[in-house]
Amino acid sequence: MYHVLTHILAYFTLRRFQCLLTCIICIVLGHFGEITRNNGSKSILDDFPVVKFEGEKLVKMLPLSLIFVGMITFNNLCLQYVEVSFCKYSPLCCIYNVLLSYYTHKPL
């Protein structure tokens, strides 16, 4: 039982680090985007908005974020029990998930 808990905690630690790093990158790119917009120069950084943290929205997004991290964590845990041939196609699931989410939730 201890061995399984160690693996689960390791995956959660890895996912937390990845989420934290993604947030930092988005914040930095948002500030650089604001600088380029203020200077009037055209850049790819113009597409990144400034990140604003609003407590009410953070509380509403927390359950969804926890479910997403849990989904990715347990997906990785399950992959250690399948054959290698299946692992070639499993990364496509994330791509299909993003595309399906975009098409079903895109703004009208």
VENUR-V936066 format. One record per residue. N is the residue number from 1. SS is DSSP state (alpha for helix, beta for strand, coil for the rest). PSI is psi in whole degrees, 0 to 359 (NA if undefined). BURIAL is b if it has 16 or more other ideal C-beta (glycine too) atoms within 10 Angstrom, else e. Layout:
N/SS/PSI/BURIAL + N/SS/PSI/BURIAL
//
This chain:
1/coil/321/e + 2/alpha/322/e + 3/alpha/317/e + 4/alpha/317/e + 5/alpha/324/e + 6/alpha/317/e + 7/alpha/318/e + 8/alpha/315/e + 9/alpha/324/e + 10/alpha/318/e + 11/alpha/320/b + 12/alpha/322/e + 13/alpha/318/e + 14/alpha/315/e + 15/alpha/321/b + 16/alpha/318/e + 17/alpha/316/e + 18/alpha/318/e + 19/alpha/318/e + 20/alpha/316/e + 21/alpha/320/e + 22/alpha/317/e + 23/alpha/317/e + 24/alpha/317/e + 25/alpha/317/e + 26/alpha/321/e + 27/alpha/314/e + 28/alpha/314/e + 29/alpha/326/b + 30/alpha/319/b + 31/alpha/319/e + 32/alpha/323/e + 33/alpha/320/b + 34/alpha/321/e + 35/alpha/316/e + 36/alpha/326/e + 37/alpha/321/b + 38/alpha/328/e + 39/alpha/345/e + 40/coil/5/e + 41/coil/149/e + 42/coil/132/e + 43/coil/162/e + 44/alpha/340/e + 45/alpha/348/b + 46/alpha/337/e + 47/alpha/347/e + 48/coil/117/b + 49/coil/162/e + 50/coil/133/e + 51/coil/126/e + 52/coil/130/e + 53/coil/118/e + 54/coil/123/e + 55/alpha/318/e + 56/alpha/318/e + 57/alpha/324/e + 58/alpha/319/e + 59/alpha/322/e + 60/alpha/328/e + 61/alpha/344/e + 62/alpha/312/e + 63/alpha/319/e + 64/alpha/319/e + 65/alpha/319/e + 66/alpha/320/e + 67/alpha/319/e + 68/alpha/314/e + 69/alpha/319/b + 70/alpha/320/e + 71/alpha/313/e + 72/alpha/320/b + 73/alpha/309/b + 74/alpha/335/e + 75/alpha/315/e + 76/alpha/323/e + 77/alpha/321/e + 78/alpha/330/e + 79/alpha/339/e + 80/coil/351/e + 81/coil/8/e + 82/coil/166/e + 83/coil/160/e + 84/alpha/326/e + 85/alpha/327/e + 86/alpha/327/e + 87/alpha/339/e + 88/alpha/329/e + 89/alpha/346/e + 90/alpha/328/e + 91/alpha/337/e + 92/alpha/337/e + 93/alpha/321/e + 94/alpha/320/e + 95/alpha/314/e + 96/alpha/324/e + 97/alpha/316/e + 98/alpha/315/e + 99/alpha/316/e + 100/alpha/319/e + 101/alpha/321/e + 102/alpha/314/e + 103/alpha/331/e + 104/alpha/339/e + 105/alpha/11/e + 106/coil/151/e + 107/coil/147/e + 108/coil/NA/e
//
